[in-house]
Amino acid sequence: MLPLKIYNPITPSMRQLIQVERKNLWKEKPIKSLVRGIQSSGGRNNMGRITVNHRGGGHKIKYRQIDFKRIKEGNAVVQRFEYDPNRTSFIALIKYFDGTLSYIIAPNLLSVGDTIKFCGTENIDIRVGNTLYLENIPVGTMIHNIEILPKKGGQIARSAGTYAQLIKKEDTGYCMLRLPSGEFRLFLKACKATIGIVSNLDHQNRSLSKAGRSRWLGIRPTVRGVAMNPVDHPHGGGEGRTSGGRPSVTPWGWPTKGQPTRSKRTSSQHSLIVKPRTKKN
């Protein structure tokens, strides 16, 4: 875990600034063969309609190609750790014994020079950074980068400081996991997962300190619904200040603040949910 960096208030914008210390990260450019250009969507879909609000602008960035599938088996050595502007966690550059380079999501407590292993047929140690099938992971282990379907690549528990826990193994070919949301869900034993917790645990403790720093990250201002007119938001209007007078909703009237947003359509994936996540107050 990297320490937090607190600045002296030389300027007003630095008075509240708290960042994660990055002195141990790579300061040069990433591997050119593992980087590609990416165009900012501004929160719009392929039809040009805004589907994610409050996105746009920001600094120009390049996409680091992360190996989520871990198809290549064998041992690899950690070369260095890097900052990735596309995700909250750090990434690690690894080198296989045949000279192949690859980027992976860096787990916490992994160090430069460590050897990590990937899904061989032989017995693999339960150590941070190793990738195994769920059937070979002991019950109670904290894991991340979990596949929903075999060979599809890790999709669960990839952001900074997150992890899932293996609760039990069943005779039906499934394993029960407790996800970061608190939901209990079944996964096939043939799915892969990586041992450990995702790096950058202090990401939630940072403080941007000024609005401009949010704009650098591509986050645009968010206007409260109670500050709008009735034509623009269900919370708008009223004589003087008001708290809205109704449960919190989106501009289109859908409940928010803890309301589940998963589609209620019949799906084969829904049958694998043992216990839904608890509603937050």
URRA-V109076 format. One record per helix or strand. SS is the DSSP state (H for helix, E for strand). FROM is the first residue (numbers start at 1). TO is the last residue. If there is no record, write none. Layout:
# URRA-V109076
ss=[SS/SS]
from=[FROM/FROM]
to=[TO/TO]
This chain:
# URRA-V109076
ss=[E/H/E/H/E/E/E/E/E/E/E/E/E/E/E/E/H/E/E/E/E/E/E/E/E/H/E/H/E/H/E/E/H/E]
from=[4/12/18/32/35/44/50/55/62/66/74/91/101/107/115/131/134/142/146/154/164/174/184/192/198/201/207/211/219/225/249/255/270/273]
to=[6/14/20/34/37/44/50/55/64/66/82/96/105/107/118/133/136/144/147/156/169/178/188/195/198/205/207/216/219/227/249/255/272/275]
